[in-house]
């Protein structure tokens, strides 16, 4: 139960971090002119480069924001598990492993989730008035599967014995918990935030984003806490 609380705290801190970081990547000067002009008097080739540049920025920000959330969460989970194990070595290994591997794989999860959003969800959005829920489930399930794998693997390195075997087991359990919670997010969002769009790679609105972050992180925390 304590790791579930840590997951909820991590979600709130991650939301604050995402807001503080903001959009740090910008268009090139050429594409910024297109953005300011809102595409007026621009050739199809220039507009094509503009949309490609916008997609690249979305990939970069998804990796940065979700990677930051994963690193912070992995660090907190690693510290909490180390305190539970009452071992300084476990605390250090779990915290560092959770932060580094959780951050790196979470960034990969951001890239993968944004890829699903760009290549699948966006096309469905152009064809339908509302994106069917299974596509939103695929998007967030993919993102949080990889985040859970990273956090589980990193914090699992803090085990006192059978470290590699324990880390691999924690990795798979963390991934399953993250994927299940991510896939469930669109259903929870439709009830808690009926006007929110669950088909966005990173949900908009503080309350909605905290739910999106909190649900998988609490699930992953509860799973790792039970195993740890």
C-alpha positions in Angstrom: 0.0 0.0 0.0 2.8 2.4 0.8 4.2 2.1 -2.7 0.8 3.0 -4.1 1.0 6.3 -2.1 4.5 6.9 -3.4 3.1 6.4 -6.9 0.3 9.0 -6.3 2.9 11.5 -5.0 5.2 10.7 -8.0 2.3 11.5 -10.3 1.7 14.9 -8.7 5.4 15.8 -8.8 5.7 14.6 -12.4 2.7 16.8 -13.4 4.4 19.8 -11.8 7.7 19.0 -13.5 6.0 18.7 -16.9 4.4 22.1 -16.4 7.7 23.6 -15.3 9.6 22.2 -18.2 7.1 23.3 -20.8 7.8 23.3 -24.5 11.6 23.6 -24.7 12.1 22.6 -28.4 11.2 25.2 -31.0 10.8 25.4 -34.8 13.6 26.5 -37.0 13.4 30.1 -38.1 12.0 29.1 -41.5 9.2 27.0 -40.0 8.5 29.6 -37.3 7.6 32.0 -40.0 5.1 29.5 -41.4 3.6 29.1 -37.9 3.3 32.9 -37.4 1.7 33.3 -40.8 -0.7 30.4 -40.1 0.3 28.8 -43.4 -0.9 31.7 -45.6 0.7 32.0 -49.0 2.9 29.0 -48.4 3.7 26.3 -51.0 2.6 22.6 -50.4 6.2 21.7 -50.0 6.8 24.2 -47.2 3.6 23.1 -45.4 4.8 19.5 -45.7 8.1 20.4 -44.0 6.1 22.4 -41.4 4.0 19.4 -40.4 7.0 17.1 -40.4 8.8 19.6 -38.1 5.7 19.7 -35.8 5.7 15.9 -35.6 9.4 15.9 -34.7 8.8 18.4 -31.9 5.9 16.3 -30.6 8.2 13.3 -30.4 10.9 15.2 -28.6 8.5 16.6 -26.0 6.8 13.3 -25.4 10.3 11.7 -24.8 11.3 14.5 -22.5 8.2 14.8 -20.5 7.5 11.1 -20.0 11.2 10.4 -19.5 11.2 12.9 -16.7 8.1 11.4 -15.1 9.6 7.9 -15.3 13.0 9.1 -13.8 11.3 10.8 -10.9 9.0 7.9 -10.3 11.8 5.3 -10.5 13.9 7.4 -8.1 11.1 7.6 -5.5 10.1 3.9 -5.9 13.8 2.9 -5.5 14.2 5.0 -2.4 11.0 3.6 -0.9 11.9 0.0 -1.6 15.4 0.5 -0.2 13.9 1.8 3.1 11.6 -1.2 3.2 14.5 -3.5 2.7 16.5 -1.7 5.4 19.6 -1.8 3.3 21.8 1.1 2.3 23.1 -0.8 -0.8 19.6 -1.7 -1.9 18.5 1.9 -1.4 21.4 3.3 -3.6 21.1 0.6 -6.3 17.3 0.8 -6.5 17.2 4.6 -6.5 19.9 5.0 -9.2 18.6 2.1 -11.2 15.1 3.4 -11.0 16.0 6.9 -12.0 18.3 6.0 -14.9 16.6 2.9 -16.4 13.2 4.3 -15.5 14.0 7.6 -17.2 15.6 6.1 -20.3 12.9 3.5 -21.0 10.2 6.0 -20.1 11.6 8.3 -22.8 11.4 5.3 -25.2 7.8 4.9 -24.0 7.1 8.5 -24.9 8.5 8.0 -28.4 6.5 4.7 -28.9 3.3 6.2 -27.6 3.7 9.3 -29.8 4.4 7.0 -32.7 1.0 5.3 -32.1 -0.6 8.7 -31.8 1.0 10.0 -35.0 0.6 7.0 -37.2 -2.6 5.4 -36.0 -4.7 7.6 -33.8 -4.3 10.8 -35.9 -5.4 8.9 -39.1 -8.4 7.5 -37.3 -9.2 11.0 -36.0 -9.3 12.3 -39.6 -11.8 9.6 -40.6 -14.1 9.6 -37.6 -15.8 12.2 -35.4 -14.6 10.4 -32.3 -11.6 8.1 -31.9 -12.8 4.6 -30.9 -11.7 3.7 -27.4 -9.6 0.7 -28.4 -7.1 3.0 -30.2 -6.8 5.2 -27.0 -6.2 2.0 -25.1 -3.5 0.9 -27.5 -1.8 4.3 -27.3 -1.6 4.6 -23.5 -1.1 0.9 -22.9 2.0 1.0 -25.2 3.3 4.1 -23.4 2.9 2.8 -19.9 4.0 -0.8 -20.8 7.5 0.6 -21.6 7.5 3.0 -18.6 6.6 0.1 -16.3 9.3 -2.1 -17.7 11.9 0.5 -17.1 10.8 1.3 -13.5 10.5 -2.3 -12.6 13.9 -3.2 -14.0 15.7 -0.3 -12.4 14.2 -0.6 -9.0 14.6 -4.4 -9.1 18.3 -4.0 -9.1 18.0 -3.0 -5.5 17.2 -6.6 -4.4 19.5 -7.9 -1.7 19.9 -11.4 -3.3 19.3 -12.9 -6.8 19.5 -9.4 -8.1 19.4 -10.1 -11.9 16.6 -12.6 -11.6 14.6 -10.4 -9.3 15.1 -7.3 -11.6 13.8 -9.2 -14.6 10.8 -10.4 -12.7 10.1 -6.9 -11.5 10.5 -5.6 -15.0 7.8 -7.9 -16.4 5.4 -7.3 -13.5 5.9 -3.5 -13.8 5.3 -3.6 -17.5 2.1 -5.6 -17.1 0.8 -3.3 -14.4 1.7 -0.2 -16.4 0.1 -1.5 -19.6 -3.1 -2.6 -17.8 -3.5 0.7 -16.1 -2.7 2.7 -19.2 -5.3 0.8 -21.2 -7.8 1.4 -18.5 -7.2 5.2 -18.4 -9.6 6.1 -21.2 -12.5 4.4 -19.3 -11.6 6.2 -16.1 -11.1 9.5 -17.9 -14.5 9.2 -19.6 -16.2 9.0 -16.1 -14.0 11.4 -14.1 -13.3 13.9 -17.0 -16.1 13.4 -19.5 -15.0 16.4 -21.7 -11.4 15.3 -21.8 -9.9 13.8 -25.0 -8.3 10.5 -24.0 -6.9 9.9 -27.5 -4.1 12.5 -27.0 -0.6 11.1 -26.4 -0.2 13.4 -23.3 -3.6 14.5 -21.9 -4.3 18.2 -21.5 -5.5 19.7 -18.2 -3.9 19.3 -14.8 -6.5 17.1 -13.3 -6.8 14.9 -16.4 -3.0 14.6 -16.6 -2.6 13.7 -12.9 -5.2 10.9 -13.5 -3.2 9.7 -16.5 0.0 9.7 -14.6 -1.4 8.5 -11.3 -3.3 5.5 -12.4 -0.4 3.6 -13.9 2.1 4.8 -11.3 -0.1 3.7 -8.4 -0.6 0.3 -10.1 3.1 -0.1 -10.8 3.8 0.9 -7.2 1.4 -1.5 -5.7 2.8 -4.3 -7.8 6.4 -3.6 -7.0 5.6 -3.1 -3.3 3.9 -6.4 -3.1 6.9 -8.1 -4.8 9.5 -6.1 -2.9 
